[in-house]
Amino acid sequence: MAIDEFPPVFVINLEHSADRRAAMITRLDPLHINYTFFKAVNGHELDIDTLPAYAKTRRRLLFGRDLSKGEIGCLLSHKAIYQHMVDKNIDKAIVLEDDVSIEPDFPQVIREIIKSPVKWDVIRFLAYEKVQKIGRDIFALPSKPHVLARIPTTSGGAYCYMINQKAARELLRHMQKNALPVDALHSYVWKTGLETFILRPSPVSSDPDNDSTIGRGRFDKGTQLSGWQKTVYPFTRAWLKFSELIGKRLSYWASWPRDVLMKRGND
């Protein structure tokens, strides 16, 4: 695949984060791939109480607290890329956040995924140890030991993934009034119906030396509720956990027949 046939790479970056841009240039230039910095939405400049794209009440009833401004900015940044793909009729693209480390074999892995017979909509690059050990292998790439796999969990992480236009359109449909951070939406395959896989091992990981611009608040599990919302929250939260459990289990096992056929066809 020639360089101009390589999927466009969009690197999400806040306009004032020049140091992160410089670091990513240092990491990406040696790979000789086509990348562009995509201006991130600064969530800290938003009024989330009046934001049309944010389902504030639903978020609070299901999770007990608001999305942080950083999470909303991240969500809207990824959404803008999906809209750009649709507007420009981009068949597939790679999305990177600006706090990642990338192995030298990344371009080769991408080319092999594209040439593979696997029918995918989203390929997630998740380097978490737990995620790397679960699920079922679907297709081994020529550059061993890389394997495309399907996982049964709702893992976070949107720092690197490859997406086709079908997925961009579908995710946009779910992001018109959203209560989920973008990485959670990627995991809700029982709602999106998208063929979503991970690659293991992942040649991309979140750089531990860089603090995320989203902020640490996304890990806070405390509640921010009062009044009637606090009263009904135990029931709405229980319903969410139950529906997630059923959804991810059913979608995982419903995909088993086609995964078996795919694996047999390539053994």
N, C-alpha and C positions, 0 to 999 in steps of 0.2 A: 504494500500500500504506500503510495507516494505521500509526501507530507501534505499536499493539498487535498488528499482524500481522507486524511486522519480527521476524526470527529472534532469539531471545534471544542475548545476547552475554555470554560468561563470560570474565572477566579473571582469570587465574591470578596470585595474589599471596600472598607469605609474610606471615603475620600481623604480624610485626615490621617489615615494610617500608612504614611509613606514608608515607615520602617518595615512593615509587613510586606508591602509591595516589593521592596528591595530584596527581602529575604526570599520571596517566592520567585523572583526573577533569577536569583542565584541557583535555585533548585530546578527551575523549569528549563532555562536556556540550554543546559547540557543535554536535555532529552530531545531537542530538535522537534518539538511539536507546536502546533498552531494554538496559541493561547491568547486570551484577551481578558483584561481586568474589567469586571462588571461592577458598576457603582452600587454599593450596598445601601439599603435603607437604614438610616440611623433611628432606631426605635426610641431612643431617649428624646427625640424631637417630636414625638407623636403624642397626641391626646387620646389615650386608649379608651377613654369613656365615650368618645364620639366617633370612634373609628368604624366605618361601615363594614370592613372585612372581619371584624372581631366579634365573635359571639360571646359576649361578656357573661351574661347570665348562665348560659349553658356551660361555659367553662367553670364557673364557680360552683354550680350544682354538681358537676361531675368530678371535679378535682379539688374543690375546697378553697381555691385561691386563683387569682388571675395569672395569666401568662405574664412574664416580666416584659418590660419594654424591649430588652435585648432579644428575647425570644420572638416577639412580634416583628421586630426589625428583621431578624433572620428569616422568619416565615415570609415576609413580604419581599425580601431580596430573592429568595428562591422562586417565589411566585412570578416575579418580574422576568426571570430567565425563562420560565415555562411560556409566558406570554410572548416573549421575544422569539422563542422557537416556533410558535404557532404563526406569529405575524410574518416571520421571514421564511417560513416553510422549511425549517431545519429538521432533517430526518432523525438525527441523533446527536447528542452532545454529552460532554463530560462536565460535571459541576464540581468545583473544588472550593473549599473555604481556605482562607489565607493563613491557616495555622497548622499545616500538614507537613509531614515528611514523606518523601517519595523515593522509592527504590529505582535503580537504573533500568530494571526490566519492565517498568510500567508501560511504555509504549508497545513493547512486544506482546505483553499480556492483553492489552486492548485490541491489538490487531488479531490475535488468536480468538478472542471472544467473538469479534465481529465475523470471523470466518467460520466459526463453529456452527453446527446444525441446531443449536439450542435456540428456541423461540423465546426471546426475553423481551420484557418491557423496561425493567429496571435492574441494573446490576449494582449492588451496594458493596463498597469496600469498607469492611468493618474489622478492625484489628483486635477487638476485645477477645481475651483468652476464652471466656465462656462461650461466646458465639462461635468461635473457631472449632469448638469440640462437639457441637450438636447438629442435628439435622441429618439429611441424607445427601450423598454425593450424586450429582447428575451427569457431569461430563468432565473428564480429565483433559486439560489443555496439553498441547505438545510440550510446552515449557514446564515440565514437571518441577515441583509437586503441585502446581496450581490446579485447583478443581473448582468448578461451579457447583454450588450446593444450595439446597432449599432448607430454610430453618423454620421451626414452629413457634418462634417467640416474637415478641414485639420489641425488638432491640432498638435503642436509640443510636444516633450518629448519622449526620448528613454531611460530613466533612469531605466525602468523595463518593460520587456515584455516576453511572452512565445511564442515560434515559433516552427513550425514543419519543417521537412526536405523539404517538398514541397515548403514552403515559403522561406527557405534558398536558394534553387536552383533558385527560381524566382527572389528574390532580387539580387542575384549574377548576374543574367542576365542583370539586370538594372544598375548594379554598375560597369560595365566594363569601361564606360566613363561617369562619373556622374557629374551633375551640382547641385545636391540637397544635403543638409545635410541628414543624415540617418533618422531622425525623420520625415522630410517632405516626404521622400520616403515611409515610413510606411503609410502615409495618402493618397498616390496616388493610391487608390484602383481601380480606373477606368483604370489605366495603368497595374497594377500588376494582377488584377483579383482575389486577395486573400480575403478569408473570414476573415475579420478583425473586432474584437469587443473590447470594453473596459469593465472593471469591475467597478461597482459602488456600494457602496463606495470603493475606492481603499485602500488596506492595505499597500501600498507602496507610499511614497512621496519623493520628492527631499528635502534633508536636507537644510533648510534655513541658517543654521550656517556654511555651507561649500560653499566656492566660487568655481564655476565650473572651472575645468582645461581647458575648451574650451575657456574661456575668455568672456568678456562682449561685444566684437566687433560684436558678432552675432546679437545683437539687434540694431546695427547701420543701419539706413534706408537710409543714404546718398549715393550718387552715386560717382563712381571713374572713370568716362568715359571722353573721349576726342575724337576729330576727328569724323570719320564716325560712330563710335559706339554711341557717344552721340547724333548724328543726328537721328539715326534709333531707339534709345532706347524707346521713347514714344510709338512707334508702336509695337515693340516686347513685351514691358511690358503690353500694353493693350491686346495683343493677349494672353499672359500668363494668365492674370486675367480672361479673358473671357473663355478660355479653362478650367481653374480650376473650375470656377463656373458651367459650363455645365457638366464637368466630374463628379464632386462630387454630383451634383443634380441627374443626370441620374443614376449613380451607386447606389445611396441611394434608389431611388424609384424603380429601377429595382430589388432590393433585397426584396422589400416589400412582394411579393407573397410567397416567400420561408420563410420569417420570420413569416408571418401569419400562414403558415402550421406548422412551428416548434412550435410556441406558442400554437396553438390549440392542437397539439399532446401531449403537456405536461401540459395542464390545468387540 
